[in-house]
């Protein structure tokens, strides 16, 4: 059975059901690309949070695992939402009232990860920027 991808409305609904987004927590990765219009759907929602918020999530008993890259915490906030502690983000912008990593930041994160799915997303980001008349990234 094929996994149902989360579309724009699914993502917005799930984000509204959390109280995490703000100065200490922002949207990144595939779900952000859906909101920007770069892609149609994503499997899950990745949020980035500060260490201070990660400490509070741990104190609340939210389950987490340690990232093999640097040992930061990755919280399983819900079945569809993960919260990543201190995942490097160059720039957070306001997207219709929501804090979201910029396309440049997402592209750099995906480049650093370098997985096949990340390279596919990088190609989508570059094509999107080209269509929008914005210059690409080097």
TAFEN-V941782 format. One record per backbone hydrogen bond with DSSP energy under -0.5 kcal/mol. NH is the residue of the N-H (numbers start at 1). CO is the residue of the C=O. E is the energy in kcal/mol with one decimal. If there is no record, write none. Layout:
NH_CO_E, NH_CO_E
This chain:
6_42_-3.6, 7_5_-0.5, 11_7_-2.6, 12_8_-2.5, 13_9_-2.3, 14_10_-2.4, 15_11_-2.6, 16_12_-2.0, 17_13_-1.1, 18_15_-1.2, 22_25_-2.7, 25_22_-1.0, 26_48_-2.2, 27_99_-2.4, 28_46_-2.3, 31_28_-0.6, 32_28_-0.9, 33_29_-2.0, 34_30_-1.8, 35_31_-2.1, 36_32_-2.5, 37_33_-0.8, 37_34_-0.7, 38_33_-2.4, 39_33_-1.1, 42_6_-1.4, 45_80_-2.9, 46_28_-0.6, 47_45_-0.5, 47_82_-2.7, 48_26_-2.9, 49_84_-2.5, 50_24_-1.8, 54_50_-2.3, 55_51_-2.7, 56_52_-1.6, 57_53_-2.6, 58_54_-2.6, 59_55_-2.3, 60_56_-1.8, 61_58_-1.5, 62_57_-2.3, 65_74_-1.9, 67_72_-3.4, 70_68_-1.0, 71_67_-1.4, 74_65_-2.6, 75_83_-3.1, 76_63_-2.5, 77_75_-1.3, 77_81_-1.0, 78_81_-1.9, 82_45_-2.9, 83_75_-2.1, 84_47_-3.6, 84_82_-0.5, 85_73_-2.7, 85_83_-0.5, 86_49_-3.4, 87_84_-0.7, 88_86_-0.6, 93_100_-3.5, 95_93_-0.7, 95_98_-3.3, 96_94_-0.6, 98_95_-1.8, 100_93_-2.9, 100_98_-0.6, 101_27_-3.1, 102_91_-2.5, 106_102_-2.6, 107_103_-2.8, 108_104_-2.2, 109_105_-2.5, 110_106_-2.6, 111_107_-2.3, 112_108_-2.3, 113_109_-1.9, 114_110_-2.7, 119_115_-2.2, 120_116_-2.0, 121_117_-1.9, 122_118_-2.4, 123_119_-2.1, 124_120_-1.8, 125_121_-2.7, 126_122_-2.8, 127_123_-2.3, 128_124_-2.6, 129_125_-2.7, 130_126_-2.1, 131_127_-2.5, 132_128_-2.3, 133_130_-1.0, 134_129_-2.9
